[in-house]
Amino acid sequence: MKKIIIPIMLIAVFFAFYTPKESNYQIYIKVGAIVILMIGVMKLMDKVPSKKEEKEDNEI
């Protein structure tokens, strides 16, 4: 899953920065790229454990 998400995020960042200024749909492309990037970050962060969970496990 991680191997698929990272290239998609990189492509979204490329489109966010390098959209032509003459394009009528420039703002829509940038918003779409940011949404894809944020969803990708959210999916990657699901796998990372939080520090609170580790402390709670140690207390028990």
All heavy atoms as TSV, in Angstrom:
chain	resi	resn	atom	element	x	y	z
A	1	MET	N	N	0.828	-1.184	0.000
A	1	MET	CA	C	0.000	0.000	0.000
A	1	MET	C	C	0.874	1.251	0.000
A	1	MET	O	O	0.588	2.206	-0.684
A	1	MET	CB	C	-0.898	-0.042	1.236
A	1	MET	CG	C	-1.880	1.071	1.280
A	1	MET	SD	S	-3.260	0.669	0.244
A	1	MET	CE	C	-4.424	1.832	0.829
A	2	LYS	N	N	1.929	1.222	0.813
A	2	LYS	CA	C	2.825	2.368	0.918
A	2	LYS	C	C	3.530	2.635	-0.413
A	2	LYS	O	O	3.783	3.781	-0.765
A	2	LYS	CB	C	3.845	2.079	2.018
A	2	LYS	CG	C	4.736	3.204	2.368
A	2	LYS	CD	C	5.610	2.792	3.542
A	2	LYS	CE	C	6.595	3.849	3.916
A	2	LYS	NZ	N	7.451	3.430	5.013
A	3	LYS	N	N	3.795	1.571	-1.163
A	3	LYS	CA	C	4.470	1.716	-2.446
A	3	LYS	C	C	3.587	2.397	-3.484
A	3	LYS	O	O	4.097	2.973	-4.433
A	3	LYS	CB	C	4.908	0.345	-2.966
A	3	LYS	CG	C	5.985	-0.292	-2.122
A	3	LYS	CD	C	6.352	-1.644	-2.655
A	3	LYS	CE	C	7.385	-2.300	-1.747
A	3	LYS	NZ	N	7.756	-3.636	-2.213
A	4	ILE	N	N	2.286	2.351	-3.288
A	4	ILE	CA	C	1.356	2.981	-4.224
A	4	ILE	C	C	1.080	4.423	-3.819
A	4	ILE	O	O	1.001	5.310	-4.675
A	4	ILE	CB	C	0.033	2.183	-4.274
A	4	ILE	CG1	C	0.299	0.778	-4.837
A	4	ILE	CG2	C	-0.999	2.895	-5.126
A	4	ILE	CD1	C	-0.877	-0.144	-4.718
A	5	ILE	N	N	0.955	4.675	-2.534
A	5	ILE	CA	C	0.555	5.997	-2.045
A	5	ILE	C	C	1.644	7.043	-2.283
A	5	ILE	O	O	1.344	8.166	-2.699
A	5	ILE	CB	C	0.184	5.920	-0.552
A	5	ILE	CG1	C	-1.088	5.098	-0.374
A	5	ILE	CG2	C	-0.022	7.308	0.028
A	5	ILE	CD1	C	-1.467	4.847	1.054
A	6	ILE	N	N	2.887	6.694	-2.041
A	6	ILE	CA	C	3.970	7.678	-2.153
A	6	ILE	C	C	4.129	8.206	-3.579
A	6	ILE	O	O	4.212	9.422	-3.768
A	6	ILE	CB	C	5.284	7.108	-1.584
A	6	ILE	CG1	C	5.136	6.943	-0.073
A	6	ILE	CG2	C	6.466	8.018	-1.901
A	6	ILE	CD1	C	6.300	6.282	0.607
A	7	PRO	N	N	4.146	7.359	-4.625
A	7	PRO	CA	C	4.233	7.924	-5.983
A	7	PRO	C	C	3.016	8.777	-6.365
A	7	PRO	O	O	3.175	9.807	-7.035
A	7	PRO	CB	C	4.329	6.699	-6.892
A	7	PRO	CG	C	4.813	5.611	-6.028
A	7	PRO	CD	C	4.309	5.906	-4.653
A	8	ILE	N	N	1.837	8.389	-5.897
A	8	ILE	CA	C	0.647	9.196	-6.182
A	8	ILE	C	C	0.775	10.565	-5.527
A	8	ILE	O	O	0.432	11.587	-6.130
A	8	ILE	CB	C	-0.621	8.457	-5.716
A	8	ILE	CG1	C	-0.871	7.233	-6.596
A	8	ILE	CG2	C	-1.837	9.385	-5.743
A	8	ILE	CD1	C	-1.984	6.343	-6.132
A	9	MET	N	N	1.295	10.599	-4.311
A	9	MET	CA	C	1.488	11.879	-3.627
A	9	MET	C	C	2.521	12.736	-4.340
A	9	MET	O	O	2.351	13.957	-4.465
A	9	MET	CB	C	1.909	11.635	-2.176
A	9	MET	CG	C	0.798	11.082	-1.317
A	9	MET	SD	S	1.304	10.572	0.331
A	9	MET	CE	C	2.256	11.923	0.900
A	10	LEU	N	N	3.593	12.131	-4.816
A	10	LEU	CA	C	4.616	12.888	-5.536
A	10	LEU	C	C	4.073	13.465	-6.840
A	10	LEU	O	O	4.399	14.604	-7.202
A	10	LEU	CB	C	5.833	12.004	-5.798
A	10	LEU	CG	C	6.637	11.610	-4.561
A	10	LEU	CD1	C	7.743	10.634	-4.939
A	10	LEU	CD2	C	7.218	12.830	-3.891
A	11	ILE	N	N	3.244	12.717	-7.538
A	11	ILE	CA	C	2.624	13.219	-8.763
A	11	ILE	C	C	1.688	14.377	-8.446
A	11	ILE	O	O	1.651	15.382	-9.172
A	11	ILE	CB	C	1.887	12.074	-9.496
A	11	ILE	CG1	C	2.903	11.074	-10.046
A	11	ILE	CG2	C	1.007	12.618	-10.625
A	11	ILE	CD1	C	2.297	9.790	-10.552
A	12	ALA	N	N	0.946	14.270	-7.350
A	12	ALA	CA	C	0.044	15.353	-6.951
A	12	ALA	C	C	0.827	16.623	-6.621
A	12	ALA	O	O	0.419	17.726	-6.997
A	12	ALA	CB	C	-0.801	14.921	-5.756
A	13	VAL	N	N	1.955	16.484	-5.934
A	13	VAL	CA	C	2.789	17.645	-5.617
A	13	VAL	C	C	3.338	18.261	-6.895
A	13	VAL	O	O	3.371	19.491	-7.044
A	13	VAL	CB	C	3.936	17.243	-4.667
A	13	VAL	CG1	C	4.968	18.346	-4.540
A	13	VAL	CG2	C	3.386	16.875	-3.312
A	14	PHE	N	N	3.750	17.433	-7.842
A	14	PHE	CA	C	4.242	17.942	-9.124
A	14	PHE	C	C	3.168	18.770	-9.818
A	14	PHE	O	O	3.430	19.876	-10.288
A	14	PHE	CB	C	4.679	16.775	-10.016
A	14	PHE	CG	C	5.081	17.208	-11.397
A	14	PHE	CD1	C	6.332	17.769	-11.606
A	14	PHE	CD2	C	4.217	17.057	-12.466
A	14	PHE	CE1	C	6.708	18.174	-12.878
A	14	PHE	CE2	C	4.585	17.463	-13.733
A	14	PHE	CZ	C	5.837	18.015	-13.942
A	15	PHE	N	N	1.938	18.266	-9.883
A	15	PHE	CA	C	0.858	19.011	-10.525
A	15	PHE	C	C	0.489	20.274	-9.747
A	15	PHE	O	O	0.097	21.269	-10.340
A	15	PHE	CB	C	-0.380	18.132	-10.711
A	15	PHE	CG	C	-0.308	17.263	-11.931
A	15	PHE	CD1	C	-0.143	15.895	-11.806
A	15	PHE	CD2	C	-0.389	17.811	-13.191
A	15	PHE	CE1	C	-0.067	15.090	-12.923
A	15	PHE	CE2	C	-0.311	17.022	-14.316
A	15	PHE	CZ	C	-0.141	15.647	-14.189
A	16	ALA	N	N	0.618	20.241	-8.428
A	16	ALA	CA	C	0.294	21.426	-7.629
A	16	ALA	C	C	1.273	22.567	-7.911
A	16	ALA	O	O	0.876	23.728	-7.944
A	16	ALA	CB	C	0.306	21.070	-6.149
A	17	PHE	N	N	2.548	22.240	-8.106
A	17	PHE	CA	C	3.545	23.283	-8.319
A	17	PHE	C	C	3.718	23.684	-9.781
A	17	PHE	O	O	4.084	24.821	-10.067
A	17	PHE	CB	C	4.904	22.847	-7.761
A	17	PHE	CG	C	4.981	22.951	-6.272
A	17	PHE	CD1	C	5.177	21.824	-5.508
A	17	PHE	CD2	C	4.867	24.175	-5.637
A	17	PHE	CE1	C	5.265	21.913	-4.128
A	17	PHE	CE2	C	4.948	24.276	-4.260
A	17	PHE	CZ	C	5.147	23.132	-3.503
A	18	TYR	N	N	3.480	22.777	-10.699
A	18	TYR	CA	C	3.816	23.044	-12.091
A	18	TYR	C	C	2.613	23.114	-13.016
A	18	TYR	O	O	2.700	22.745	-14.169
A	18	TYR	CB	C	4.804	21.997	-12.598
A	18	TYR	CG	C	6.117	22.065	-11.868
A	18	TYR	CD1	C	6.490	21.070	-10.978
A	18	TYR	CD2	C	6.968	23.145	-12.051
A	18	TYR	CE1	C	7.688	21.139	-10.285
A	18	TYR	CE2	C	8.171	23.226	-11.359
A	18	TYR	CZ	C	8.524	22.214	-10.488
A	18	TYR	OH	O	9.700	22.294	-9.805
A	19	THR	N	N	1.496	23.600	-12.543
A	19	THR	CA	C	0.360	23.821	-13.436
A	19	THR	C	C	0.611	25.101	-14.221
A	19	THR	O	O	1.130	26.079	-13.688
A	19	THR	CB	C	-0.960	23.961	-12.658
A	19	THR	OG1	O	-0.804	24.947	-11.660
A	19	THR	CG2	C	-1.376	22.650	-12.046
A	20	PRO	N	N	0.252	25.117	-15.498
A	20	PRO	CA	C	0.470	26.333	-16.288
A	20	PRO	C	C	-0.403	27.477	-15.791
A	20	PRO	O	O	-1.554	27.288	-15.394
A	20	PRO	CB	C	0.074	25.919	-17.709
A	20	PRO	CG	C	-0.573	24.602	-17.602
A	20	PRO	CD	C	-0.299	24.027	-16.266
A	21	LYS	N	N	0.141	28.673	-15.794
A	21	LYS	CA	C	-0.583	29.832	-15.290
A	21	LYS	C	C	-1.695	30.274	-16.220
A	21	LYS	O	O	-2.621	30.953	-15.801
A	21	LYS	CB	C	0.387	30.981	-15.040
A	21	LYS	CG	C	1.346	30.669	-13.931
A	21	LYS	CD	C	2.249	31.812	-13.626
A	21	LYS	CE	C	3.163	31.370	-12.487
A	21	LYS	NZ	N	4.024	32.390	-12.013
A	22	GLU	N	N	-1.627	29.892	-17.478
A	22	GLU	CA	C	-2.663	30.267	-18.431
A	22	GLU	C	C	-3.880	29.346	-18.372
A	22	GLU	O	O	-4.889	29.600	-19.010
A	22	GLU	CB	C	-2.112	30.232	-19.864
A	22	GLU	CG	C	-0.897	31.091	-20.088
A	22	GLU	CD	C	0.401	30.371	-19.764
A	22	GLU	OE1	O	0.456	29.143	-19.886
A	22	GLU	OE2	O	1.353	31.056	-19.372
A	23	SER	N	N	-3.778	28.272	-17.608
A	23	SER	CA	C	-4.858	27.294	-17.535
A	23	SER	C	C	-6.087	27.884	-16.846
A	23	SER	O	O	-5.986	28.560	-15.824
A	23	SER	CB	C	-4.393	26.055	-16.786
A	23	SER	OG	O	-5.454	25.143	-16.625
A	24	ASN	N	N	-7.260	27.608	-17.409
A	24	ASN	CA	C	-8.510	28.059	-16.801
A	24	ASN	C	C	-8.848	27.263	-15.548
A	24	ASN	O	O	-9.599	27.717	-14.712
A	24	ASN	CB	C	-9.658	27.929	-17.803
A	24	ASN	CG	C	-9.485	28.866	-18.979
A	24	ASN	OD1	O	-8.777	29.859	-18.893
A	24	ASN	ND2	N	-10.122	28.535	-20.082
A	25	TYR	N	N	-8.298	26.082	-15.449
A	25	TYR	CA	C	-8.617	25.177	-14.344
A	25	TYR	C	C	-7.481	25.094	-13.327
A	25	TYR	O	O	-7.371	24.126	-12.591
A	25	TYR	CB	C	-8.922	23.784	-14.884
A	25	TYR	CG	C	-10.061	23.776	-15.876
A	25	TYR	CD1	C	-9.829	23.606	-17.244
A	25	TYR	CD2	C	-11.362	23.963	-15.442
A	25	TYR	CE1	C	-10.876	23.607	-18.135
A	25	TYR	CE2	C	-12.410	23.971	-16.330
A	25	TYR	CZ	C	-12.163	23.792	-17.689
A	25	TYR	OH	O	-13.196	23.809	-18.563
A	26	GLN	N	N	-6.645	26.100	-13.254
A	26	GLN	CA	C	-5.472	26.084	-12.385
A	26	GLN	C	C	-5.843	25.881	-10.926
A	26	GLN	O	O	-5.253	25.057	-10.241
A	26	GLN	CB	C	-4.699	27.396	-12.546
A	26	GLN	CG	C	-3.512	27.508	-11.627
A	26	GLN	CD	C	-2.869	28.882	-11.697
A	26	GLN	OE1	O	-3.395	29.771	-12.342
A	26	GLN	NE2	N	-1.754	29.043	-11.040
A	27	ILE	N	N	-6.827	26.596	-10.438
A	27	ILE	CA	C	-7.199	26.499	-9.022
A	27	ILE	C	C	-7.773	25.120	-8.702
A	27	ILE	O	O	-7.513	24.554	-7.643
A	27	ILE	CB	C	-8.180	27.630	-8.613
A	27	ILE	CG1	C	-8.381	27.649	-7.098
A	27	ILE	CG2	C	-9.508	27.482	-9.307
A	27	ILE	CD1	C	-7.217	28.179	-6.356
A	28	TYR	N	N	-8.539	24.539	-9.629
A	28	TYR	CA	C	-9.115	23.217	-9.400
A	28	TYR	C	C	-8.033	22.139	-9.361
A	28	TYR	O	O	-8.109	21.195	-8.567
A	28	TYR	CB	C	-10.145	22.885	-10.473
A	28	TYR	CG	C	-11.293	23.856	-10.496
A	28	TYR	CD1	C	-11.534	24.664	-11.608
A	28	TYR	CD2	C	-12.132	23.996	-9.395
A	28	TYR	CE1	C	-12.594	25.560	-11.623
A	28	TYR	CE2	C	-13.184	24.885	-9.396
A	28	TYR	CZ	C	-13.410	25.672	-10.517
A	28	TYR	OH	O	-14.446	26.555	-10.526
A	29	ILE	N	N	-7.029	22.280	-10.193
A	29	ILE	CA	C	-5.925	21.318	-10.202
A	29	ILE	C	C	-5.150	21.396	-8.889
A	29	ILE	O	O	-4.814	20.379	-8.281
A	29	ILE	CB	C	-4.995	21.571	-11.406
A	29	ILE	CG1	C	-5.740	21.241	-12.709
A	29	ILE	CG2	C	-3.728	20.740	-11.301
A	29	ILE	CD1	C	-5.006	21.649	-13.965
A	30	LYS	N	N	-4.901	22.614	-8.411
A	30	LYS	CA	C	-4.158	22.774	-7.158
A	30	LYS	C	C	-4.953	22.256	-5.964
A	30	LYS	O	O	-4.400	21.589	-5.095
A	30	LYS	CB	C	-3.775	24.233	-6.945
A	30	LYS	CG	C	-2.671	24.673	-7.865
A	30	LYS	CD	C	-2.148	26.023	-7.508
A	30	LYS	CE	C	-1.012	26.350	-8.459
A	30	LYS	NZ	N	-0.161	27.387	-7.973
A	31	VAL	N	N	-6.235	22.540	-5.917
A	31	VAL	CA	C	-7.066	22.055	-4.808
A	31	VAL	C	C	-7.131	20.535	-4.828
A	31	VAL	O	O	-7.009	19.874	-3.792
A	31	VAL	CB	C	-8.478	22.685	-4.859
A	31	VAL	CG1	C	-9.425	21.982	-3.915
A	31	VAL	CG2	C	-8.406	24.164	-4.549
A	32	GLY	N	N	-7.295	19.950	-6.006
A	32	GLY	CA	C	-7.328	18.497	-6.129
A	32	GLY	C	C	-6.015	17.859	-5.701
A	32	GLY	O	O	-6.005	16.830	-5.017
A	33	ALA	N	N	-4.907	18.484	-6.074
A	33	ALA	CA	C	-3.598	17.956	-5.691
A	33	ALA	C	C	-3.406	18.026	-4.184
A	33	ALA	O	O	-2.872	17.091	-3.576
A	33	ALA	CB	C	-2.497	18.734	-6.407
A	34	ILE	N	N	-3.852	19.102	-3.557
A	34	ILE	CA	C	-3.722	19.229	-2.106
A	34	ILE	C	C	-4.595	18.202	-1.392
A	34	ILE	O	O	-4.180	17.604	-0.399
A	34	ILE	CB	C	-4.055	20.662	-1.662
A	34	ILE	CG1	C	-2.965	21.611	-2.147
A	34	ILE	CG2	C	-4.204	20.753	-0.143
A	34	ILE	CD1	C	-3.289	23.070	-1.978
A	35	VAL	N	N	-5.788	17.970	-1.900
A	35	VAL	CA	C	-6.678	16.967	-1.304
A	35	VAL	C	C	-6.044	15.579	-1.402
A	35	VAL	O	O	-6.031	14.821	-0.420
A	35	VAL	CB	C	-8.065	16.997	-1.972
A	35	VAL	CG1	C	-8.889	15.778	-1.609
A	35	VAL	CG2	C	-8.799	18.268	-1.603
A	36	ILE	N	N	-5.491	15.244	-2.568
A	36	ILE	CA	C	-4.838	13.945	-2.744
A	36	ILE	C	C	-3.641	13.825	-1.800
A	36	ILE	O	O	-3.425	12.777	-1.180
A	36	ILE	CB	C	-4.407	13.752	-4.212
A	36	ILE	CG1	C	-5.641	13.577	-5.084
A	36	ILE	CG2	C	-3.470	12.559	-4.361
A	36	ILE	CD1	C	-5.363	13.599	-6.567
A	37	LEU	N	N	-2.876	14.896	-1.666
A	37	LEU	CA	C	-1.722	14.883	-0.774
A	37	LEU	C	C	-2.147	14.671	0.675
A	37	LEU	O	O	-1.549	13.858	1.395
A	37	LEU	CB	C	-0.946	16.193	-0.904
A	37	LEU	CG	C	0.304	16.317	-0.060
A	37	LEU	CD1	C	1.363	15.340	-0.531
A	37	LEU	CD2	C	0.832	17.732	-0.116
A	38	MET	N	N	-3.179	15.350	1.122
A	38	MET	CA	C	-3.620	15.222	2.511
A	38	MET	C	C	-4.202	13.827	2.783
A	38	MET	O	O	-3.985	13.268	3.863
A	38	MET	CB	C	-4.646	16.301	2.851
A	38	MET	CG	C	-4.073	17.703	2.807
A	38	MET	SD	S	-2.581	17.911	3.773
A	38	MET	CE	C	-3.224	17.804	5.413
A	39	ILE	N	N	-4.928	13.268	1.839
A	39	ILE	CA	C	-5.442	11.906	2.008
A	39	ILE	C	C	-4.290	10.913	2.081
A	39	ILE	O	O	-4.298	9.985	2.898
A	39	ILE	CB	C	-6.428	11.553	0.880
A	39	ILE	CG1	C	-7.711	12.367	1.041
A	39	ILE	CG2	C	-6.737	10.061	0.861
A	39	ILE	CD1	C	-8.673	12.241	-0.120
A	40	GLY	N	N	-3.271	11.111	1.243
A	40	GLY	CA	C	-2.099	10.239	1.278
A	40	GLY	C	C	-1.361	10.314	2.600
A	40	GLY	O	O	-0.954	9.289	3.159
A	41	VAL	N	N	-1.189	11.508	3.135
A	41	VAL	CA	C	-0.524	11.674	4.432
A	41	VAL	C	C	-1.350	11.008	5.525
A	41	VAL	O	O	-0.808	10.348	6.416
A	41	VAL	CB	C	-0.288	13.169	4.740
A	41	VAL	CG1	C	0.139	13.372	6.174
A	41	VAL	CG2	C	0.744	13.737	3.783
A	42	MET	N	N	-2.667	11.161	5.447
A	42	MET	CA	C	-3.536	10.542	6.445
A	42	MET	C	C	-3.414	9.017	6.399
A	42	MET	O	O	-3.333	8.359	7.443
A	42	MET	CB	C	-4.988	10.960	6.189
A	42	MET	CG	C	-5.972	10.450	7.213
A	42	MET	SD	S	-7.655	10.970	6.883
A	42	MET	CE	C	-8.019	10.052	5.391
A	43	LYS	N	N	-3.369	8.444	5.206
A	43	LYS	CA	C	-3.234	6.985	5.074
A	43	LYS	C	C	-1.887	6.507	5.604
A	43	LYS	O	O	-1.802	5.456	6.232
A	43	LYS	CB	C	-3.378	6.568	3.606
A	43	LYS	CG	C	-4.735	6.791	3.017
A	43	LYS	CD	C	-5.680	5.725	3.460
A	43	LYS	CE	C	-7.001	5.912	2.719
A	43	LYS	NZ	N	-7.995	4.970	3.143
A	44	LEU	N	N	-0.826	7.276	5.348
A	44	LEU	CA	C	0.487	6.867	5.841
A	44	LEU	C	C	0.590	6.996	7.353
A	44	LEU	O	O	1.264	6.202	8.006
A	44	LEU	CB	C	1.576	7.704	5.171
A	44	LEU	CG	C	1.837	7.398	3.706
A	44	LEU	CD1	C	2.856	8.376	3.142
A	44	LEU	CD2	C	2.307	5.978	3.518
A	45	MET	N	N	-0.063	7.985	7.938
A	45	MET	CA	C	0.012	8.186	9.379
A	45	MET	C	C	-0.848	7.192	10.158
A	45	MET	O	O	-0.680	7.063	11.367
A	45	MET	CB	C	-0.386	9.619	9.737
A	45	MET	CG	C	0.580	10.667	9.214
A	45	MET	SD	S	2.289	10.381	9.691
A	45	MET	CE	C	2.201	10.717	11.421
A	46	ASP	N	N	-1.767	6.493	9.497
A	46	ASP	CA	C	-2.556	5.463	10.178
A	46	ASP	C	C	-1.670	4.342	10.712
A	46	ASP	O	O	-1.972	3.729	11.726
A	46	ASP	CB	C	-3.585	4.853	9.229
A	46	ASP	CG	C	-4.787	5.738	9.031
A	46	ASP	OD1	O	-4.987	6.655	9.852
A	46	ASP	OD2	O	-5.533	5.504	8.063
A	47	LYS	N	N	-0.564	4.097	10.053
A	47	LYS	CA	C	0.307	2.992	10.421
A	47	LYS	C	C	1.262	3.340	11.565
A	47	LYS	O	O	1.843	2.471	12.168
A	47	LYS	CB	C	1.130	2.569	9.204
A	47	LYS	CG	C	0.314	2.303	7.965
A	47	LYS	CD	C	0.061	0.853	7.785
A	47	LYS	CE	C	-0.577	0.599	6.434
A	47	LYS	NZ	N	-1.892	0.148	6.501
A	48	VAL	N	N	1.439	4.629	11.856
A	48	VAL	CA	C	2.391	5.066	12.876
A	48	VAL	C	C	1.692	5.078	14.238
A	48	VAL	O	O	0.675	5.735	14.406
A	48	VAL	CB	C	2.939	6.472	12.543
A	48	VAL	CG1	C	3.896	6.938	13.618
A	48	VAL	CG2	C	3.608	6.473	11.184
A	49	PRO	N	N	2.232	4.365	15.223
A	49	PRO	CA	C	1.604	4.382	16.552
A	49	PRO	C	C	1.861	5.711	17.252
A	49	PRO	O	O	2.908	6.332	17.079
A	49	PRO	CB	C	2.281	3.236	17.284
A	49	PRO	CG	C	3.588	3.073	16.611
A	49	PRO	CD	C	3.376	3.471	15.172
A	50	SER	N	N	0.920	6.111	18.069
A	50	SER	CA	C	1.096	7.357	18.807
A	50	SER	C	C	1.890	7.106	20.077
A	50	SER	O	O	1.993	5.986	20.566
A	50	SER	CB	C	-0.257	7.969	19.151
A	50	SER	OG	O	-0.905	7.188	20.116
A	51	LYS	N	N	2.439	8.167	20.652
A	51	LYS	CA	C	3.222	8.041	21.882
A	51	LYS	C	C	2.326	7.736	23.079
A	51	LYS	O	O	2.743	7.084	24.015
A	51	LYS	CB	C	4.008	9.327	22.133
A	51	LYS	CG	C	5.099	9.548	21.129
A	51	LYS	CD	C	5.879	10.808	21.435
A	51	LYS	CE	C	6.964	11.006	20.414
A	51	LYS	NZ	N	7.743	12.218	20.686
A	52	LYS	N	N	1.091	8.203	23.056
A	52	LYS	CA	C	0.169	7.942	24.163
A	52	LYS	C	C	-0.144	6.459	24.284
A	52	LYS	O	O	-0.261	5.939	25.379
A	52	LYS	CB	C	-1.119	8.723	23.975
A	52	LYS	CG	C	-0.985	10.185	24.242
A	52	LYS	CD	C	-2.316	10.853	24.159
A	52	LYS	CE	C	-2.211	12.327	24.467
A	52	LYS	NZ	N	-3.519	12.992	24.403
A	53	GLU	N	N	-0.291	5.780	23.152
A	53	GLU	CA	C	-0.603	4.353	23.204
A	53	GLU	C	C	0.535	3.575	23.848
A	53	GLU	O	O	0.299	2.635	24.595
A	53	GLU	CB	C	-0.867	3.818	21.788
A	53	GLU	CG	C	-2.179	4.306	21.203
A	53	GLU	CD	C	-2.386	3.805	19.791
A	53	GLU	OE1	O	-1.575	2.983	19.308
A	53	GLU	OE2	O	-3.348	4.238	19.160
A	54	GLU	N	N	1.774	3.972	23.581
A	54	GLU	CA	C	2.910	3.282	24.176
A	54	GLU	C	C	2.935	3.478	25.694
A	54	GLU	O	O	3.208	2.561	26.440
A	54	GLU	CB	C	4.211	3.774	23.550
A	54	GLU	CG	C	4.383	3.381	22.110
A	54	GLU	CD	C	5.642	3.981	21.493
A	54	GLU	OE1	O	6.445	4.569	22.237
A	54	GLU	OE2	O	5.794	3.855	20.275
A	55	LYS	N	N	2.638	4.683	26.160
A	55	LYS	CA	C	2.641	4.959	27.598
A	55	LYS	C	C	1.516	4.192	28.300
A	55	LYS	O	O	1.701	3.694	29.393
A	55	LYS	CB	C	2.501	6.459	27.847
A	55	LYS	CG	C	3.727	7.229	27.482
A	55	LYS	CD	C	3.542	8.708	27.748
A	55	LYS	CE	C	4.768	9.495	27.347
A	55	LYS	NZ	N	4.594	10.927	27.528
A	56	GLU	N	N	0.356	4.110	27.673
A	56	GLU	CA	C	-0.755	3.385	28.274
A	56	GLU	C	C	-0.444	1.901	28.392
A	56	GLU	O	O	-0.804	1.257	29.360
A	56	GLU	CB	C	-2.025	3.600	27.462
A	56	GLU	CG	C	-2.579	5.017	27.584
A	56	GLU	CD	C	-3.764	5.242	26.670
A	56	GLU	OE1	O	-4.160	4.300	25.965
A	56	GLU	OE2	O	-4.281	6.356	26.659
A	57	ASP	N	N	0.252	1.347	27.392
A	57	ASP	CA	C	0.621	-0.062	27.448
A	57	ASP	C	C	1.619	-0.321	28.576
A	57	ASP	O	O	1.580	-1.367	29.222
A	57	ASP	CB	C	1.224	-0.509	26.114
A	57	ASP	CG	C	0.174	-0.580	25.018
A	57	ASP	OD1	O	-1.030	-0.660	25.365
A	57	ASP	OD2	O	0.544	-0.565	23.828
A	58	ASN	N	N	2.520	0.609	28.832
A	58	ASN	CA	C	3.515	0.435	29.890
A	58	ASN	C	C	2.904	0.525	31.281
A	58	ASN	O	O	3.382	-0.107	32.216
A	58	ASN	CB	C	4.644	1.474	29.749
A	58	ASN	CG	C	5.504	1.217	28.524
A	58	ASN	OD1	O	5.552	0.100	28.033
A	58	ASN	ND2	N	6.159	2.260	28.045
A	59	GLU	N	N	1.868	1.327	31.438
A	59	GLU	CA	C	1.229	1.496	32.748
A	59	GLU	C	C	0.458	0.259	33.167
A	59	GLU	O	O	0.329	-0.023	34.342
A	59	GLU	CB	C	0.330	2.712	32.732
A	59	GLU	CG	C	1.086	4.037	32.635
A	59	GLU	CD	C	0.163	5.210	32.525
A	59	GLU	OE1	O	-1.078	5.044	32.567
A	59	GLU	OE2	O	0.668	6.333	32.402
A	60	ILE	N	N	-0.042	-0.490	32.253
A	60	ILE	CA	C	-0.819	-1.678	32.564
A	60	ILE	C	C	0.133	-2.764	32.934
A	60	ILE	O	O	0.387	-3.331	33.823
A	60	ILE	CB	C	-1.664	-2.151	31.374
A	60	ILE	CG1	C	-2.689	-1.100	31.025
A	60	ILE	CG2	C	-2.337	-3.462	31.686
A	60	ILE	CD1	C	-3.476	-1.391	29.781
